[in-house]
């Protein structure tokens, strides 16, 4: 090799090294200064629902902590797929986040739904933000007084029970309960909680599995009787309602719908952990906690590693449940 060739080789190596060091410093600097401009949280639902409310309450506190704007952008559609795809294709810099729920990361893959994103490859987990409680509820006028009495009715000669549910996890939760109890319960699917509540009021179904908030007014009015909650988390608005496992005397695993935050895959871990730590601070703020509780949202938090492990294990679990349930989702 000529002297000039040797010099060119050294120059090339020096340039590559400098670029690498510069990129590393730039990434480190961006993480250290994060955030230095507004952060967008994409909610894959219309405004006003639990996920939207959860993000707006937490986002307002994050804005105070960061001294930067936090913009909530609603991108509903395709069973949360439109919002999920948008975030999956966004820059992995922490400035575009997704409010992901069980539908996005667990139920869509578990049920074989058509997806334009990969929940296991396209995102970096940050933290859970809420773990919601659902109720097994009957009419107060003619419904059973306990879960065990409901099971007895289901086992009676010639009995046929119908149950109403809206979102995927509550539809499958009803099937899990029926299987564990050894009863035949037919799903009557509804598009949302308003229809679920109406179905029980009109006698179209014998029991429902649905979120807490929609059933509170008829419970308070004496029209509904909550028999059990689907997990063992404290429920301040209904402190005396037992867990489904306790009420049935059966080993039924806990079931929850939930909300969390994820970022595009490749987002620096320093930024991920910064966001997670500040979300934990936000949730711990008494004013935020009170606002969430009044909205019927039970806050929760995890480390990024715990959140990823949780939703991956839930995806495996519900894939099995769905295959065994025989339920066909519209």
N, C-alpha and C positions, 0 to 999 in steps of 0.2 A: 504494500500500500504506500502511496506517495505521502509526502509530508502534508500536502494539502488535504489528502483523504483522511489522514489521522486527525487533522484539525477539525475537519467537518464532522467527524464522528464524535469528537469531544463536545463540539458545539451543540450537536443534536441531543446528546445525552444530557447536557446542562440545561437545554431548553425544556425537555420533557420533565426533568426533575423540578425545575422552577415552576412549571405549570401545575405539577402535582402538588407541590407545597403550597402554591397560591390557592389552588382549589380547596385544599384542606383547611387553610386559614380562613378562606371565605365562608366555607360551610360552618366552621367553628364560630366565626364572628356572627353569622346570621343566627345561629342557635343562641349565642350569648345575648344577643340584642332582641331576641324574639319576645313579643311581637313589636315591630316598629311601623306597622300599618294595620288597617282593619282586618279582622278575621271573619270569614264567612262560615256559618254552620248551615248546611243544607238539610232541610227536613223533608223527607219523601212523602209527606201527607199535606192535605189542605190545612190552612190556619185554623186554630181553635181546638184541635184534638189534644190528647194527653202528651204526645211526643212534642208537638209544637209548644204547648204550655211549659213543659219541662225545660225545653231549650231556651225559651224566652226568659224564664226566671233565672236560670243558671247563667245565660249569656249576659244578662244585665249586670250580674255581680262580677263576671269575668272582665267585662268592660271597665268596671271600677278598679279591679286589681291590676289590669294591664295599662290603664290610661289610654286605651285604644277602643275604637268602635267594634262591636260584635254584631254582625248582620245576620239575621235569620232569614233564609231564603227558602220558600216553599216550592218544591218540585214534585208534585204528586204524580202517580200513575204507574201502570205496569207492575202492580203489587210491590211497590217501592223501588222498582228497577230503574226508573228514569233518574231519580235522584242518586241512586247508587252508582249508575254508570257515569254520571257527570263527575262525581267525586273521584271515582276510580281513574278517570282520565285527566284529573287535575294535577298540577305541579305538586310534588311531594315535599312541600316546604312548611306545612303546618298552617297555612293561611286559608285552606279550604278543608272543612271537616264534614263528616256525615253523621247525622243522628240516626244510627242504625238500631233496629229492634229485632226481636226474635224472628219476625217475618223475613227480614232481609238476610240475616246470617244463618238462620237455622231452618225455618219452615220451607222457604223456597227450595233449597237443595234437598231437604228431607222428602218433600212431596214431588220432586221431579218437575217443578215449575220451570217454564222457559225463562232463562236469565241471560241478560246481556252484560253480565259481570261475573267474576269468580269470587265468591265470598272468602275463600281460603287463600287466594293469591293476590288479590287486588288491594287489600287493606292492611293497615297496621293498627292493632287494637290499642286503645287508650284507657278507657275505664267504663264500667257500668255507671249509669247515673240514676236509674230507678228500677225497682223490681216490684211489679204490681201484683196485687192480690185479686183473685177471682173468687166468686161465691157459687155454691150450689144452693139454689133457691127454689121454693115452692110457693103455691098460693096459701095464704093463711086460712081461707075459708074451708077448703076441702083437702088440703095437702097434709101429708104426714107431719108429725111433730119432731121426728128424729130421722137421721140417715138410716138407722137400722130398721125403722118402720117403713121407709121408702124401699129398702131392699126386700123386706118381707112382702110388700105389695107386688114388687117385681117378680117374686117367686111364686106368687099365688096362682092357682090353676086358672089358665085362660087369660092371664094378665098380659097386657101389652103396654109398655111405657114409651112415650115419646119425649125427647128432650130438645130444647132449642139452644143454639149457639151461633155466634157470628164469626169471629176470627178463627184462623186455623187452629191455634193452640187450644182454644176452649172447645172446639168441635172434637179434637182428639182427646182432650181431657175427659169429656163425657164418655168416650169409648173406653178409656183406661179404667174409669170408675166402674162401668157396666161389666167389663171383663173381670175385674178383681172381685166384684160382688156376685158374679155368676148370674146376672140377669140379662134379659134381652131388652135393650133400649135403642129405639130407632131415632137417628138424628133428623131433625127438621132444621135445615140450614137457613140462616137469615143473613141479610147484607150488613147489618149493624146492630148496635145495642138497642136503638129505639124499637126496631122490629122484634128483637128478642124479648124485651119487656112487654110489648103489646101481645106477643104470642102467649105468654104466661097469663096475662090479665084476661084474655079472651077464652082461655081454656084450650087453645090449640096444642099445647104441650103440657106435660105433667111436671116437668122441672126444667130449669135453665142453668147453664154454666156461663157466667158473664162477669164483667168487671164490677167493682163495688159501686162506683159513683152512679151509674144509671139506675140501680135498684134502690138506692137510698130513699128517694121520695116515697115509693110504694111501701117500703119497709117501715118508714116513719108513719105512714098513713094507715098501717095495719093491714095492707092488702097482701104483702109478701112476708114470708118467713124464711130467713137465711138458716140453712141447716148446717153448713160447714164452709170453711175457707180452704182453698186448694194448697196453701202452704202454712207454715207455723209462725210466720212473722207477726209481730204485734199489730193489731188493727184498732187504733184508738177510737174510730167512729163506731165500731161494733166489738167491744172488748170481750164479750162473753161467747162469741161464736168460736167453736172448736175447729181444729184442723180436720180435714177429711179423713186422714188416717186414724186420728183419735176418735172421731164420731162414728166411724164405720167399724172400728176394731180390726181393720185390714191393713197390711203392709203396703200402702200406696205411696209411691214417691211423690215428693213435692213438685208442684207445677206452677210456673209463673210466666207471665209475659213480662218483658223487660225492655229497657231503653239503654243505649250506650253510645259512646263516641268512638269513631274510628277515623283514621287519616289515610291518604293514599299510600300504597306500599312504597317503601323506600324513604319515608320521612325520617330524618335523623332522630335517633333515640333520645338525644338531649332535648329536642323540642317535644317529643312525645311525653317524656317524663315531666317536663315543665308544665305542659297542659294538664296532665293527670294530677299533679300536685296542686295546681290552682283550682281545678274542679273540686277536689276534696276540700280545699279551703272554702270555696263558694257554698258547697252543700252544708258545711259545718256552721256557717253563719246563721245565727238564730232567726233573723228576718227572712232569709231564704228558706230555711227549714219550715217556718210557719206558713209561708206562702205556698210551698209545695204541699204541705199537709192539708191546707184548706182546699187545694185543688184536687185532693184525693190521690196525690202522687207520693208513693213511699220511696224516699231517696235511698240510693245505695252507691257504693264505690268499690273499686278493686284496683290492683296494680295492673299494668298492661299485660303482664304475663298471666295473671289470674283470669283476666277477661278472655284472653285468647283460648286458654285451656278450657274455660267454662263453655264458650259458644261452640267449640269443636266437639266437646263431649256431648253437649245438648243436641248437636246435629246428628251424631251417631244414634243417640237414644231415640229421637223422634223419627228418624228414618225407619227404625225397627217398629215403633208404635204404628206409624202410618201403614206400613206393609201388612201388619197383622190386623189392623182395624177394618180393612175392607171398604173404608170410606172413600168416595170419589168426590174430589173437590171441583167446584165450578170455577 
